[in-house]
């Protein structure tokens, strides 16, 4: 066998002030024209590896041992890397939106790339190459895109421009670092399809890095799993389509004894005041009605921008209603005075998407729980606080050894458990989860979902689970509501809806599920 | 899940317990300690003129290791006392600057809106006044003392501190953990106590790295002009002013306190830089 395109041997990457290595002896290879996946939990060092391969480690991090071979030759030193970057190895960053130059038109950026990597082309050849590249990523009518500024493009369009930009020099290997994590599932599928198409057509190697194992497994022949700084090969296996694995569950009726309710709720981010000749702005959320009784679980799905998070904010009383009302425990929210609202807040709790941002980095876990217990009503006597804190941790599957630690000392999944523990410490009756599992890797998602399921059952919580992950909603919720452009387009039992989606919005979401030839083995 | 294994240090430990931050802070602590212990261990008092021992060059033979000045006062004793005065003024002014700046900047960033506008425009207005002239005027009006100096220099330092801390408070206000606390029913006071102040503290300490040396420099400059504290023992600035007069025949009376001043400023500068770098690594932000 000839030398693979890229071969990594015993790569070790360390961060300053830490003895141990984040990446500790990584071996992997990518052959020409092959698609390879690298999956791992958040914080496992995926991005560090990607950056190390092109010599762009963030300041402080350093390669401590190991080698990276490109077409059989060890890459060492800046000159080698400079030669390989672009035409050899291209790199798609996680956040395409910030990788484009904000002050230059798309066309100028594409031309600059060609001038650097293919100076022999004349103007006509250049614009032909650019037109082809744009068409390849699905941006037809190249003229229009060339004159656009980055801020005029949507997130998905920017991601595609970025992709066109990396494909222009015709690289032999494309490293895509979480290319879809900022996109909603429908867009994510399109971008992945594009990547796979481009790789196939150009016989280009593809290293796809993600936390989303099923998605990677769909596109890649080999998938490495990163754990404890090492990569192991996950063996292929057949796994069922997530939608098919959905269990049927019983329907629950709306309306009676609702502890949280929205009646014809409309919300808008636009300014309330406008000139008389201006058209009324579209509402972000348009006449949405929901009601949740104790023990009921409602899933809210929709692609990004459909108003899911806005609904959560509205229900929490963080945005004033433009029309309709929000009712907590049969009281209209806007009729509550400030002090009462503050006292009632503990009954309706929110779990955020990103546990890396929702926990105070300077607050020790015991202080965090103490603060939450402070808001309980009636207040807990001092002697019962320590047992209560321990119980709160045990309930979410953590040991009370966690009490003396800071959030920075936990993994993503553990942090989300802490966030749930904090939310539950005030003994709420309603729990709203806003994409509570989507920042986590696949296995952790499973664990958190199981935890939420168990806690909601034990405590008879009214659960509002907002997600774009249909599998999670189907698993956790007994009814489901589909939002599209701020309107409710479909409601019903998840199992039924997922098999026979009526609305276009839901159909697009179902189509975007990873069709798993997912040869995933636990 | 159990947590018997490796426990990472707290954010505070990560910030302070490392060589880059620890060494300069250790140097400063050593200087402060030396300044405190000198009266006990050194036979000569800083303000005591010794007849017949004036203008001795540094050396070990006559017992005055760093020499004496024009009226026979021991330079080592004076220098150590000066370091003490300078450190006290610098740290006092720094603490005052952080206290005022923390409250003003914190309130402006946390409440936003018209509170922010009012406080920050006021800040702009005061910042546009010439610090030195105002300081000289105030000291000329009142009896120059250490407390007045701390008040003036700290007051001016608080303008910068308020600006830095306002930006940080504004960022913190938007964070999800602040929202989480609000959603649990926290009052503004509880949010300040539990989240805002602890998260402002590291940034404030980093700001100390610029405020304190600035305060020490301003104080030295004023003392150099003869507007130093009227206490019997002078600050390093007083020593410099006197040293300049004897520069031609006793250069050590200038360079000994100059070196001491440089050492103090270097300590604060290095500590501040290292803290800022550690903070950047810890929070991943570029403050």
Interface residues (C-beta under 8 A of the other chain):
Chain A: X16 X17 X60 X316 X318 X342 X343 X344 X345 X346 X348 X349 X350 X352 X354 X357 X358 X359 X360 X361 X362 X363 X364 X367 X371 X372 X374 X375 X397 X398 X399 X401 X402 X404 X405 X406 X408 X409 X414 X419 X422 X423 X426
Chain B: X1 X2 X3 X4 X7 X8 X10 X11 X14 X18 X175 X176 X177 X179 X180 X181 X182 X183 X184 X185 X186 X187 X190 X194 X195 X198 X199 X201 X202 X281 X282 X283
